[in-house]
Structures are given as structure tokens and as C-alpha cells.
């Protein structure tokens, strides 16, 4: 909620109530930028939450059964989704960037930074990245499992072919 109070010496924030001395479009723009970044971050947090719901059973199953019930394709899709989310948060979105306006209007930087701190944008982005890192570690374990299983199959094929080769005369192997 935004209100104007001529008795306020400087912009204030308290319980999602923003008070400005006067109707200044640059102050409102500072507030709007921070709120927009917080909203975009909320979308990323929701996407991460949905992804974690899809993968939360995997560690439990591994601990209880010692088996992995995820297909290689499913694991690759999860990896792609997590990587895309990481790229969106850290590279393609402007959630972590300071808009150019605050380089041009340095007097607004403190207000913008205060609103970002109030909305906990940097802390939320860090938490999101930490969760993505943990989910990525889980997927690395899954991919390592698939690699080991494939290598085991190849090893057995080589052993069997080698055994067949020693039992057959050389001329029959072609």
C-alpha cells in the first residue's frame, strides 16, 4: 500500500505500507522496480517448489530400497529444467541486476536498495540458488548411477565376448 504524507521526512516502509512525502514518479518507479523483481523471483521460487515436489521421493527411495526408479530420460528432463531455472535466475532475468535508472538517478539508489532489502530479494535469490545446487547434486548422483550401470553392462559384454572368443577357433570369429 502506498500513501503520501507531507510530514514524512524521507520515504518509509513498514508492514508493506510505503509512505512518501509527495507523489514523485521516480520514487514510485523505484518501488515498482523492486516489487517487479520480487514478483519475478516469486515465480522462480514457485517453479523450484514444483520441481522439488517432483524429485523429493528420490532420496527417500534410495535410502529405503537402494534402488533408483527414475528413467535416464526423466533424469535428463529434471536436469534440463533445473539448469534452465538457474540460467533464468542468474543470467537472463533482471532479478539480480540494478536497473539503469539507478545509475542515472543516484539519489534513488538508497531507496531502491532499502526496498529490495525489505522484500529480501538478495536473501531469497541466494536461498533459491542454494536449493538449486542441492537439487543439482542429487541429479549428479542419478547421472553417475546411470553412467556406472552403462559401464557395468559394457564390461559384462566385453567379458562375455572375450570368453566366446577363447572358446571359438580364430577362423569362426568374423
N, C-alpha and C positions, 0 to 999 in steps of 0.2 A: 504494500500500500504506500502511496506517495502523497505527501501533503506539503503545503507551503506555510511556513511560519516565519514572519518577519523578525521575530525575537531570537531566532536561532542564529548564532554567530557563524557556524560552519555546518555543513551537511552532517546529519546524524543518522545512525541506523540502530534500531532497537526492536527486537522481536518482529522482524520482517516489515517494519514500519520505517520508511525513509522520509526524513524531513529535510527540506531545502528552504533556504531563506526566500528565494524568489523562483519564478518559473523561468529557468535558464535551460535552453535546449541542449547546451553542451553538458550540463550536469545530468540531464535526463538521458543523453546519449551514453555517458559513462555508465550509468546504471543499466541501460539497455544492453550494452556490450557484455557486461559481466553476467547479467541474467541469461542472455543468449548462450554464453559459453557454459554456464551451469546447466542449462536445459539440454544442450548437446551432450554434455558429459553424462547427464541422467540417461539419455538414450544409450550411450555406450555401457553404462552400468547395468541397464536392463538387459542388453544383449549379452553381457558377460554372465549375468544371473541365469539367463536361459541356457547358455552353454554349459555352465556348471551343473545345472539340473540334469542335462543330458549325460554328463560324464561322472556324476557323483557316485554312481553304483560301481564303477570300475575298480577303484581302490578297495572297496569293501569286498567285492567278488574275488579279487586277487588274494586278499588276506584270508577269506573264508575257504575258498576252493582251490586256490593255487592255479586257477585256470583263467584264461582271458577269453571272453566271449564277445569280442569285437572283431569285425572283419577288417582286412587291410584297407579296403575302400572306405569304411566308416571312420577308421583312424585318420586316413588322409583327409577326409572331409572335415573332421574336427580340427586337424592341424591347419587346414586352409582357412577355416572360419576364425580360429584364434589369431592366426597371423594377420588376416585382414583387419580384425579388430585392433590389433596392436598398431598396424600401419595407420588406420583411421585415427586412433587416439594421438599417436606421436608424430605422424608425418603429414597426413592430408587434411586434417581438420585444424581449425584455428583455436582449439580449446586451450592449448598451452602458450599461444602467441599473444603478444601485446599488440592490439590494433595500431595502425599507423597514426591514427588520430592523437594518441597519447605521446607520440614522438613530436608531433607538431604543436600540440597544446600541453606542454609540460606541467602546467598548473593543475590539470585534471588527473595526472598520473597517481597522485596520492589517494584521491577519492576512488579511482578505479581499483587500485591495489587494495584499498580498505574493503571495498565491496567484494572483491574476489576472496579476500581473507575471510570475510563474514560468511560467504557462501561455501567456504572451504574447498575451493576449486583445486588448488595445488595438492592438498592432502588427499582429496578424493581421486585425483588423477594418479598420484603415487600409489594409493591403495589398489586402484584398478590395475596398474602395471604390475604390482606385486602378485595379485591374483592371476593375472595372465601368465606370469613367469612360473608360478606353481603349476598351473594347468599345462603349460608347455613342458615342464619336467615330466609330468605324467605321460604326456604323449611321446616324449623321448623314450621312456621306459617301454611303452607299447611298440614303438617302431623298432627298438632294439630287440624286443621279443620276436617280432616278425623277421628281422634280419637273422637272428640266431636260428630260428626254425627253418628258414630257407637254406642257411649254410649247413645245417644238420642234414637236410634232405639231400643236398648236393654231395656231402661227404658219404652218405649211405649209397648213393648212386655210384660214386667212384669206387667204393669198396666192392659193391656187387659186380660192377663191370670188370674190376681187376680180378676178382675171383673167377668170373666166367672166362676171362682171358687166359688164366693159367690152366684151366681145365680143357680148353679147346685147342686143337692144333693151330699153329700160326696161320696156315692157309685158309682156315674156315672163318677167320675174323675179317670181314670186309664190309 
